[in-house]
Amino acid sequence: MECEEGGRASSPATPSPPSDDGNSVEEQVMSDVHLGCPPNHSAPHISYFTILLPPQNETIESSRRDQWNSMGAKVCSLDEDGDLILARRKKKSQDYFVISIQHNITSSIPRVGLQVWRAELVLADFVLHMMYKSSAFHGIVAVELGAGTGLVGILLARVAKAVYITDHGDEVLQNCSENIRLNAGVLGTKASVFARELDWNIPWPPQVLERSSSQQRYGWSISEIEEIQRANLLVAADVIYSDDLTDAFFSILELLMCKNPEKVLYLALEKRYNFTLDNLDVVANGYSHFRSYLKDDEEDDIKNKSSRSFVGKRINLTEIPQYVVEYDRGNDVEIWQIMRRNLSSQYLKP
């Protein structure tokens, strides 16, 4: 990741000291991804992420095209003096592109969607791998849940028909909209990308409101809701860190999947370990609660009569190359493929 300004943060942010008036300000946290960005920078900041393209493999079609070109009538050309004009070697195509992401360097816990987190980058690697190796994501309608900066949804827009980048709160959604604007040059030419409000504590579908007021710029139209019901793909990253939030997430997931259970969700999370007095042990906050919603796809349905609505399969990250260059993947990030239980046997193969 390249930051717009110089400087390096030496360590993640610590809780802020009390203000002069005696009132404590909100505790500030910082993603490890932002190490290297200017410390104590409170305004929105732009970072640049280098995305590698896969090696160009020779195909039958390209070989035939080269052969046809070599057999053309105009094999060589002469200038006006009769000298041979040598064909210049074509410039090698660029093997990477760059994504620009506006984000905060630190934030309070309720505003963590304004930062870039490690699980978001790992999910980006997975999405890129699927885009590069198959056409499974080409021409689809996709929804990013709890999108934060919208990085994954923006990458999907390179091949998808439509992408809905969803989150809660005007500040986060305005930042998503700015990132969509910043990356207009790398989006698919035919892709439709929308930033939309999706509060997991409000039942789906949401109320359709008039778009006349600026406050409703992130509201839904009837046609968009209908398109979401037909969406093939859901993605989410770093939304598992609070049991209450996890409950709300699976509640909205049930509503989104019930009318089209063929939907598949790819969810990336980072296990963050802390010592708790309740357990008298080091535990990953929220992880066991998250797993309680899933039936493992290898469980025997006859022996394990589970009432869980969802089935999960953990993706083997060793098979997913790292395309986003400047970050450390670490060992505590997982990606889960999640579907409704009655269609659990239908999986996209990474």
C-alpha positions, -999 to +999 in steps of 0.1 A: +000+000+000+014+034-009+002+064+011-005+098-004+017+114+022+050+103+038+055+092+074+051+059+093+030+050+122+051+031+147+023+012+163-015+008+164-034+037+180-038+035+218-069+048+236-070+086+235-063+105+268-091+125+285-098+158+270-091+191+288-127+195+300-124+162+319-146+142+295-131+111+278-132+111+241-140+079+221-112+053+220-094+053+187-083+021+169-061+016+139-059-012+114-025-029+109-030-022+072-025+015+079+010+012+093+031+035+072+005+061+068+010+095+085+003+092+123-021+116+140-037+123+107-074+129+114-087+139+079-096+113+052-065+099+036-059+082+002-039+051-001-029+032-033-031-005-036-012-023-063-032-052-079-012-078-098-026-092-130-021-130-137+005-140-163-007-139-199-011-175-210-008-185-246-042-196-260-052-214-292-070-182-303-040-159-298-017-184-316-040-186-346-043-148-346-005-144-346-002-170-373-027-152-394-010-119-389+024-134-400+008-147-432-006-114-441+001-099-476+019-068-461+048-087-445+072-058-447+072-022-458+098+000-476+102+038-471+105+062-500+142+055-504+136+018-507+149+010-472+132-016-451+109-003-423+114-025-393+084-032-373+087-019-338+081-043-309+048-036-293+050-022-258+045-049-232+011-045-215+011-034-179+010-063-155-008-045-127-033-018-119-038+005-090-068+010-067-072+043-049-090+041-015-100+070+007-101+060+043-094+072+079-062+062+095-079+058+129-115+057+140-137+049+169-152+014+171-186+025+156-168+040+126-144+012+118-160+010+083-139+041+075-107+020+076-092-008+055-089-041+073-068-071+066-097-094+059-109-070+032-077-074+014-077-112+017-112-113+003-100-090-025-074-117-033-101-144-034-124-123-056-095-115-080-086-151-082-121-161-091-122-133-117-089-143-133-094-181-134-131-184-144-161-165-156-182-173-125-184-137-115-187-122-150-220-105-157-235-112-123-253-090-098-233-088-065-239-073-031-212-063-006-225-063+030-209-041+056-187-028+027-167-002+047-145+014+021-160-006-008-127-020-021-140-055-028-172-043-045-151-019-067-129-048-078-160-069-086-173-041-108-146-049-133-165-079-144-200-078-128-232-064-144-241-045-112-226-042-078-244-029-047-220-016-021-239-015+012-233-002+047-249+019+074-245+056+080-241+086+058-204+091+066-194+056+055-216+056+024-203+090+014-168+076+016-179+046-005-192+070-031-160+089-032-140+056-037-163+046-066-156+080-081-118+077-075-117+044-093-140+051-123-111+044-146-106+008-135-143-002-133-159-022-160-172-001-188-207-016-185-209-020-148-234-002-126-221+005-091-244+018-063-237+028-027-268+019-007-279+020+029-285-014+045-291-014+082-290-050+095-313-041+123-341-032+099-360-060+082-355-066+045-368-053+021-365-017+033-391+010+028-389+026-006-387+064-002-387+093-027-353+102-040-361+139-041-343+148-008-305+146-005-310+124+026-324+097+005-295+095-020-285+061-005-321+048-005-335+019-026-358+019-056-383-009-062-363-021-093-331-022-072-347-043-045-360-067-072-325-069-086-310-077-052-335-105-048-320-121-080-284-114-070-261-144-073-232-133-051-229-118-016-195-108-001-186-094+033-153-088+051-145-081+088-180-080+100-175-106+128-163-090+160-194-085+181-220-112+190-249-087+186-236-076+152-232-113+142-269-119+152-280-090+131-259-101+102-273-136+100-308-122+104-305-100+074-287-129+055-317-151+061-340-125+046-317-119+016-313-156+008-348-169+015-363-160-019-333-170-038-314-197-018-290-202-047-272-171-035-237-178-021-219-156+004-181-154+007-172-140+041-137-130+053-129-126+089-098-121+111-096-139+144-085-113+170-074-129+203-079-114+237-077-127+272-111-127+289-120-130+325-152-150+316-131-177+300-099-172+318-082-178+285-072-162+253-101-164+228-111-149+195-139-126+202-171-135+183-156-164+164-173-192+183-206-174+181-202-170+143-195-207+140-226-215+160-247-203+130-230-228+106-233-265+099-200-278+086-205-291+051-187-323+061-211-331+089-234-361+083-270-348+082-284-381+094-262-383+125-263-345+132-298-333+131-289-296+133-314-268+131-289-244+116-300-226+085-266-222+069-238-245+059-203-233+058-171-244+040-137-228+048-117-218+018-081-231+016-062-198+014-029-216+004-046-221-030-053-183-033-024-163-047-018-128-032-026-103-058-028-072-035+008-065-031+015-044+000+001-062+029+009-091+052-018-118+050-009-133+084-023-166+098-055-155+115-077-146+085-103-171+071-127-170+042-160-190+045-183-199+017-218-199+032-251-210+016-285-219+028-285-255+040-309-270+015-285-261-014-253-268+005-240-291-022-238-264-048-205-246-044-184-224-066-149-240-067-121-216-060 
